[in-house]
Structure formats: C-alpha cells, structure tokens
Amino acid sequence: MSYLTDALKLTAAYTYTDARDKDDNRKALIPRHMASAWLNYDFEGTALDGLRLGAGIRHAGESVDGDITVPDYTVGDAMASYDFNRHWTAQINVNNVTDEEYVASCDFWCYYGESRSVIGSLSYRW
C-alpha cells in the first residue's frame, strides 16, 4: 500500500507460483501469474467530505490441466462509500464491472468466473 497523495492510495500485488506435482509437471488449475491493483480516493476535507471512491483490476494468468489450457483473464471492480457521520457508512461494490465472460478453471468440466455483481451495505461503527 502506498499513498500517492494525501487522498489517493494505491494497493498493488503480484504473485508468481510455480507449483509442481510429484512428477514435476505444472500443477493443475493454478495460474502461474496473478496481479491486482486498487486505487482509492478519499474526499476528506472537500465539499464531498465523507465520500470515498475506488477502482481496480484483477488479473489471473493462464492455467493448465493436462492438455487443457485455460486462457488468462482480467476483470475490473469499483466501489463508492459515504460516511453519513462517525457511525453510519453506506457502500456499494461492483465486481466485474464490464460483466466479462471468462473461464476460471477446467478439470473434468470448465467453470465460468463470476459475472457482474452489485453489493450494497450499510454499516454502523460503535
């Protein structure tokens, strides 16, 4: 996590996995490369005080299972939240914003990844 400015925060991650089975073959269903990045902007101290916006991307590299290769995919997510006061916060998250259709993994069958979802929440802090 890194603050690019007082209001803009970047969180990024990268994973390289070289998982192997007992025969030294690449382990099934595990992408070799995975990466994500998330930007979060806080409007504290402005006319929009209490509002936070965020957006990010998630990438999974290709995976294999024997002769089957599952292509890589990238999806985007977004978030908006608003603190009404020091106790109440409303938030909405949108996962897979563009409703990208992708195969997440294959073994005997192939499985599609999650389609777009919109989740709202209202929370109270004591």
C-alpha positions in Angstrom: 0.0 0.0 0.0 1.3 3.4 -0.9 -0.2 6.9 -0.6 0.3 8.7 -3.9 -1.2 11.8 -2.4 -2.9 12.6 1.0 -6.2 11.5 -0.6 -5.1 8.8 -3.2 -4.0 5.4 -2.1 -2.6 2.6 -4.3 -2.6 -1.1 -3.3 -0.9 -3.5 -5.7 0.0 -7.1 -5.6 1.8 -9.7 -7.8 2.2 -13.4 -7.3 4.3 -15.9 -9.2 3.6 -19.5 -8.4 5.5 -22.5 -9.9 3.5 -25.3 -8.3 4.5 -28.8 -9.4 3.1 -32.3 -8.9 5.1 -35.3 -7.8 6.1 -35.9 -11.5 7.4 -32.3 -11.8 4.5 -31.3 -14.1 2.9 -28.0 -13.7 0.2 -28.3 -11.0 -3.4 -28.2 -12.4 -5.7 -25.2 -12.0 -3.1 -22.9 -10.6 -2.2 -19.8 -12.6 1.5 -19.0 -12.7 0.9 -15.2 -12.6 -1.7 -13.3 -10.7 -1.7 -9.5 -10.2 -4.1 -6.9 -8.8 -4.1 -3.1 -8.3 -6.6 -0.9 -6.5 -6.9 2.9 -6.3 -8.8 4.5 -3.5 -9.6 8.3 -3.4 -10.9 9.9 -0.2 -12.6 13.3 -0.5 -12.0 14.2 3.2 -11.7 18.0 3.7 -13.5 18.9 0.5 -17.1 19.7 -0.3 -17.7 16.0 -0.7 -16.3 15.1 2.7 -17.3 11.5 3.7 -17.2 10.2 0.1 -14.7 7.6 -1.0 -14.3 6.1 -4.5 -12.2 3.1 -5.6 -11.5 1.1 -8.7 -9.1 -1.7 -9.5 -8.3 -4.6 -11.7 -7.6 -8.3 -11.1 -5.6 -10.5 -13.5 -5.1 -14.2 -13.4 -2.7 -15.8 -15.9 -3.4 -18.9 -17.8 -3.7 -22.3 -16.0 -3.4 -25.8 -17.3 -4.8 -29.3 -16.6 -3.1 -31.8 -18.8 -3.8 -30.9 -22.4 -6.3 -28.2 -21.4 -5.2 -24.6 -21.2 -7.4 -22.0 -19.6 -6.7 -18.6 -21.0 -5.8 -15.6 -18.8 -8.4 -13.1 -17.8 -8.7 -9.6 -16.3 -11.7 -8.1 -14.6 -12.3 -4.6 -13.1 -14.1 -3.7 -9.9 -15.4 -0.4 -8.4 -16.6 0.9 -5.1 -18.2 4.0 -3.6 -18.9 4.7 0.0 -20.2 7.6 2.0 -19.8 8.2 5.8 -23.0 10.0 6.9 -21.5 10.6 10.3 -18.9 9.0 12.5 -21.2 5.9 13.0 -23.0 5.2 9.7 -21.5 4.3 6.3 -23.2 3.2 3.1 -21.2 1.4 0.5 -21.7 -0.1 -2.9 -19.3 -2.5 -4.6 -19.4 -3.6 -8.2 -17.3 -6.7 -9.1 -16.5 -7.5 -12.7 -17.8 -4.1 -13.8 -17.8 -4.9 -17.6 -19.5 -8.3 -17.0 -16.6 -10.0 -18.6 -17.4 -13.7 -19.5 -14.3 -15.8 -18.7 -13.4 -19.4 -17.9 -12.0 -19.5 -14.4 -10.7 -23.1 -14.4 -11.1 -26.5 -16.0 -10.7 -30.1 -14.8 -13.3 -32.6 -15.9 -15.6 -29.6 -16.7 -14.9 -26.0 -17.2 -16.2 -23.4 -14.8 -17.1 -19.8 -15.7 -16.0 -17.0 -13.5 -18.3 -14.8 -11.6 -20.5 -12.4 -13.6 -21.1 -8.8 -12.6 -22.3 -8.4 -9.1 -23.5 -5.3 -7.2 -23.5 -5.4 -3.4 -24.8 -2.7 -1.2 -24.2 -2.4 2.5 -25.0 -0.2 5.4 -22.7 -0.4 8.5 -22.6 1.1 11.9 -19.4 1.7 13.9 -19.7 1.8 17.7 
